Amino acid sequence: MPALKKTVLTVLSAALLSVCVVSPAVAADKDKTDDKQPKPTGPMSTVGGKQLGEVGTQVNLGGGAPVLPKDLTARSWIVADAENGQVLAAHNSHWRLPPASTLKMLFADTVLPALQPKTMTHMVTEEELAGVGQGSSLVGIKEDHAYTVHDLWLGVFLRSGNDAVHVLSSMYGGVPATVAAMQRHAEELQALDTTVVSPDGYDAPNQVSSAYDLTLFARSGLQKADFREYSATATAEFPGEQKKGKKRKSFEIQNTNRLITGDIGVEPYKGIAGVKNGYTTHAGNTFTGVAERNGKVLLVTVMNPSSDESHAVYKEAASLLDWGFASSGKVTPVGELVPPKSAATGTGKGAQQEGATDAAKAGSGTTAGAGKKHAATTAATGTSGVWTALSIVGGLLVVLGAGVFLVNRRWPLPDLVRRLPRR
């Protein structure tokens, strides 16, 4: 072989070899990146269906169904139909993770029905605020100041105030009693991934929930008109400090759910109607949302996105909602949101009855009992916002059939009706 030809072949071979070497290196780097994403370390629950217990993304695309959004980075997420309970798609939805303030949905679903009327007032004590965790989100409650139950729930839903949670817990019978009631209610809802340690979602050892369970909490809470209204309120006036000899002033609080209020880099989501967001350093960002479009009501939960993008939890939730609405009728469900135990057995003991019973037990000799003896002398603080949740049209109750909520159990659908367009 001529020397020139041999040289050319040698150079070409070296060039080709270098290409072959680079490509696996790039692939290896990608594999290493993927390996950095945490994964469930043990078997997950199969509540709601066997496919929901499998690791990774679960979706059964049919003809004409859009592919799932790209660049989803959350450790766990779920998209479900709020009315019939079908899970359209999920990713590690039973992975037990720290829930942060999304656990307040369970707190509200458990406690809210028992603390009535909303005009009931309560004088806050120093002891009630002593147990609030360092660095907690606060609405700004002051000791030796009176607040209505309505004020306190605004603080929970809009500002995610742990101070408001602790005061309401005291009215309910104390933090330990509230935690125990929340755990019982979680079990009634078949939210078996959840262990409650603190009522506000503040990081605590062994406190966990899952995207699946958080979605159950939202679906249950949305049966209640007060829960729907609070979770959909954009802004409200909250009582400020009372200064001697002067009229007590109020200040505006805004919902921290950015799919309702918007923020730099994130637009309000068309049709959004709640529910709750959360963040701690241990849990990362968590979010459960509900939205209505063209008569379809969807629930989405996103837990701990790894993306460094601002407001990633809201952007990933919005993209999943978009996908869910576009996929309606085009996917085979991967599972279902199970009914409460009482619905499945036909006993008829629902969340509201359970909460009232717990409060009755706890209220004897507590501040809740005392508060009811001292009716509020002023009307509850008014709320404002672009949207407020609407109550069930005409008090409509729908009998849900076998396989969903079975017979002998009547539940109002989470009728979120129509959201007014944002100005």
KANOR-V630326 format. One record per residue. N is the residue number from 1. RES is the residue in three letters. SS is DSSP state (h for helix, s for strand, l for the rest). PSI is psi in whole degrees, -180 to 180 (999 if undefined). Layout:
n = [N,N]
res = [RES,RES]
ss = [SS,SS]
psi = [PSI,PSI]
This chain:
n = [1,2,3,4,5,6,7,8,9,10,11,12,13,14,15,16,17,18,19,20,21,22,23,24,25,26,27,28,29,30,31,32,33,34,35,36,37,38,39,40,41,42,43,44,45,46,47,48,49,50,51,52,53,54,55,56,57,58,59,60,61,62,63,64,65,66,67,68,69,70,71,72,73,74,75,76,77,78,79,80,81,82,83,84,85,86,87,88,89,90,91,92,93,94,95,96,97,98,99,100,101,102,103,104,105,106,107,108,109,110,111,112,113,114,115,116,117,118,119,120,121,122,123,124,125,126,127,128,129,130,131,132,133,134,135,136,137,138,139,140,141,142,143,144,145,146,147,148,149,150,151,152,153,154,155,156,157,158,159,160,161,162,163,164,165,166,167,168,169,170,171,172,173,174,175,176,177,178,179,180,181,182,183,184,185,186,187,188,189,190,191,192,193,194,195,196,197,198,199,200,201,202,203,204,205,206,207,208,209,210,211,212,213,214,215,216,217,218,219,220,221,222,223,224,225,226,227,228,229,230,231,232,233,234,235,236,237,238,239,240,241,242,243,244,245,246,247,248,249,250,251,252,253,254,255,256,257,258,259,260,261,262,263,264,265,266,267,268,269,270,271,272,273,274,275,276,277,278,279,280,281,282,283,284,285,286,287,288,289,290,291,292,293,294,295,296,297,298,299,300,301,302,303,304,305,306,307,308,309,310,311,312,313,314,315,316,317,318,319,320,321,322,323,324,325,326,327,328,329,330,331,332,333,334,335,336,337,338,339,340,341,342,343,344,345,346,347,348,349,350,351,352,353,354,355,356,357,358,359,360,361,362,363,364,365,366,367,368,369,370,371,372,373,374,375,376,377,378,379,380,381,382,383,384,385,386,387,388,389,390,391,392,393,394,395,396,397,398,399,400,401,402,403,404,405,406,407,408,409,410,411,412,413,414,415,416,417,418,419,420,421,422,423]
res = [MET,PRO,ALA,LEU,LYS,LYS,THR,VAL,LEU,THR,VAL,LEU,SER,ALA,ALA,LEU,LEU,SER,VAL,CYS,VAL,VAL,SER,PRO,ALA,VAL,ALA,ALA,ASP,LYS,ASP,LYS,THR,ASP,ASP,LYS,GLN,PRO,LYS,PRO,THR,GLY,PRO,MET,SER,THR,VAL,GLY,GLY,LYS,GLN,LEU,GLY,GLU,VAL,GLY,THR,GLN,VAL,ASN,LEU,GLY,GLY,GLY,ALA,PRO,VAL,LEU,PRO,LYS,ASP,LEU,THR,ALA,ARG,SER,TRP,ILE,VAL,ALA,ASP,ALA,GLU,ASN,GLY,GLN,VAL,LEU,ALA,ALA,HIS,ASN,SER,HIS,TRP,ARG,LEU,PRO,PRO,ALA,SER,THR,LEU,LYS,MET,LEU,PHE,ALA,ASP,THR,VAL,LEU,PRO,ALA,LEU,GLN,PRO,LYS,THR,MET,THR,HIS,MET,VAL,THR,GLU,GLU,GLU,LEU,ALA,GLY,VAL,GLY,GLN,GLY,SER,SER,LEU,VAL,GLY,ILE,LYS,GLU,ASP,HIS,ALA,TYR,THR,VAL,HIS,ASP,LEU,TRP,LEU,GLY,VAL,PHE,LEU,ARG,SER,GLY,ASN,ASP,ALA,VAL,HIS,VAL,LEU,SER,SER,MET,TYR,GLY,GLY,VAL,PRO,ALA,THR,VAL,ALA,ALA,MET,GLN,ARG,HIS,ALA,GLU,GLU,LEU,GLN,ALA,LEU,ASP,THR,THR,VAL,VAL,SER,PRO,ASP,GLY,TYR,ASP,ALA,PRO,ASN,GLN,VAL,SER,SER,ALA,TYR,ASP,LEU,THR,LEU,PHE,ALA,ARG,SER,GLY,LEU,GLN,LYS,ALA,ASP,PHE,ARG,GLU,TYR,SER,ALA,THR,ALA,THR,ALA,GLU,PHE,PRO,GLY,GLU,GLN,LYS,LYS,GLY,LYS,LYS,ARG,LYS,SER,PHE,GLU,ILE,GLN,ASN,THR,ASN,ARG,LEU,ILE,THR,GLY,ASP,ILE,GLY,VAL,GLU,PRO,TYR,LYS,GLY,ILE,ALA,GLY,VAL,LYS,ASN,GLY,TYR,THR,THR,HIS,ALA,GLY,ASN,THR,PHE,THR,GLY,VAL,ALA,GLU,ARG,ASN,GLY,LYS,VAL,LEU,LEU,VAL,THR,VAL,MET,ASN,PRO,SER,SER,ASP,GLU,SER,HIS,ALA,VAL,TYR,LYS,GLU,ALA,ALA,SER,LEU,LEU,ASP,TRP,GLY,PHE,ALA,SER,SER,GLY,LYS,VAL,THR,PRO,VAL,GLY,GLU,LEU,VAL,PRO,PRO,LYS,SER,ALA,ALA,THR,GLY,THR,GLY,LYS,GLY,ALA,GLN,GLN,GLU,GLY,ALA,THR,ASP,ALA,ALA,LYS,ALA,GLY,SER,GLY,THR,THR,ALA,GLY,ALA,GLY,LYS,LYS,HIS,ALA,ALA,THR,THR,ALA,ALA,THR,GLY,THR,SER,GLY,VAL,TRP,THR,ALA,LEU,SER,ILE,VAL,GLY,GLY,LEU,LEU,VAL,VAL,LEU,GLY,ALA,GLY,VAL,PHE,LEU,VAL,ASN,ARG,ARG,TRP,PRO,LEU,PRO,ASP,LEU,VAL,ARG,ARG,LEU,PRO,ARG,ARG]
ss = [l,l,h,h,h,h,h,h,h,h,h,h,h,h,h,h,h,h,h,h,h,h,h,h,h,h,h,h,h,h,h,h,h,h,h,l,l,l,l,l,l,l,l,l,l,l,l,l,l,h,h,h,h,l,l,l,s,s,s,s,s,l,l,l,l,l,l,l,l,l,l,l,l,s,s,s,s,s,s,s,s,l,l,l,l,s,s,s,s,s,s,l,l,l,l,l,s,l,l,h,h,h,h,h,h,h,h,h,h,h,h,h,h,h,l,l,l,l,l,l,s,s,s,l,l,h,h,h,h,h,l,l,l,l,l,l,l,l,l,l,l,l,l,l,l,s,s,s,h,h,h,h,h,h,h,h,h,h,h,l,l,h,h,h,h,h,h,h,h,h,h,h,l,l,h,h,h,h,h,h,h,h,h,h,h,h,h,h,l,l,l,l,l,l,s,l,l,l,l,l,l,l,l,l,l,l,l,s,s,l,h,h,h,h,h,h,h,h,h,h,h,l,l,l,h,h,h,h,h,h,h,h,l,l,s,s,s,s,s,l,l,l,l,l,l,l,l,l,l,s,s,s,s,s,l,l,l,h,h,h,h,l,s,l,l,s,l,l,l,l,l,s,s,s,s,s,s,s,s,s,l,l,l,s,s,s,s,s,s,s,s,s,s,l,l,s,s,s,s,s,s,s,s,s,s,l,l,l,l,l,l,h,h,h,h,h,h,h,h,h,h,h,h,h,h,h,l,l,l,l,s,s,l,l,s,s,l,l,l,l,h,h,h,h,h,l,l,l,l,l,h,h,h,h,h,h,h,h,h,h,h,h,h,l,l,l,h,h,h,h,h,h,h,l,l,l,l,l,l,l,l,l,s,s,l,l,l,l,l,l,l,l,h,h,h,l,l,s,s,l,l,l,l,l,l,l,l,l,l,s,s,l,l,l,l,l,l,l,l,l,l,l,l]
psi = [132,147,-40,-44,-40,-39,-43,-44,-39,-44,-44,-41,-42,-40,-46,-40,-39,-37,-45,-32,-39,-44,-50,-33,-43,-44,-40,-40,-40,-42,-41,-39,-45,-37,-23,-19,122,151,156,137,-9,177,144,161,153,18,128,-9,145,-39,-28,-15,-2,147,141,-169,133,118,142,90,136,-175,130,1,137,153,159,154,146,163,31,125,-1,145,-31,142,165,145,126,154,121,-25,-52,-7,2,132,115,-35,157,159,110,44,-18,12,124,112,159,132,-17,-147,-6,-19,-19,-20,-43,-40,-49,-42,-29,-45,-35,-45,-25,-27,83,154,168,-18,-4,135,158,134,120,137,163,-38,-34,-27,-7,-29,5,128,148,135,8,154,135,150,-18,39,139,140,154,24,146,140,148,160,-38,-46,-46,-39,-33,-40,-35,-52,-40,-47,1,40,115,-27,-41,-39,-44,-36,-45,-37,-40,-41,-28,-15,4,159,-48,-42,-37,-45,-43,-41,-39,-42,-41,-41,-38,-42,-37,-36,-1,30,77,-3,-8,130,120,127,-40,144,-16,-5,1,139,129,146,133,3,115,161,-162,164,-38,-49,-43,-35,-37,-41,-44,-45,-40,-45,-36,-7,-16,129,-43,-44,-46,-44,-45,-44,-19,-3,131,-48,158,164,133,138,135,-161,139,115,138,130,2,154,135,128,166,166,157,138,149,144,132,-1,104,-12,-12,-50,-21,167,177,120,-3,130,148,140,129,122,1,145,32,-173,-67,142,166,161,134,164,-30,-40,-22,-160,135,153,136,130,156,139,153,136,125,42,-2,133,121,148,141,140,134,130,122,67,145,-8,142,-2,140,135,35,-38,-37,-39,-40,-36,-43,-41,-34,-38,-45,-46,-43,-43,-39,-22,-1,123,3,2,153,125,146,-3,-165,156,114,154,164,159,-42,-33,-40,-32,-12,18,-24,5,101,-177,-41,-43,-42,-45,-40,-39,-45,-42,-36,-39,-42,-26,-17,112,7,177,-25,-45,-40,-39,-36,-22,-16,86,149,142,-9,159,157,152,135,157,159,163,164,-38,145,144,142,145,170,129,120,19,29,129,136,130,117,137,179,141,-13,-75,13,176,171,18,120,123,137,137,152,74,99,-2,-141,132,135,143,140,139,999]
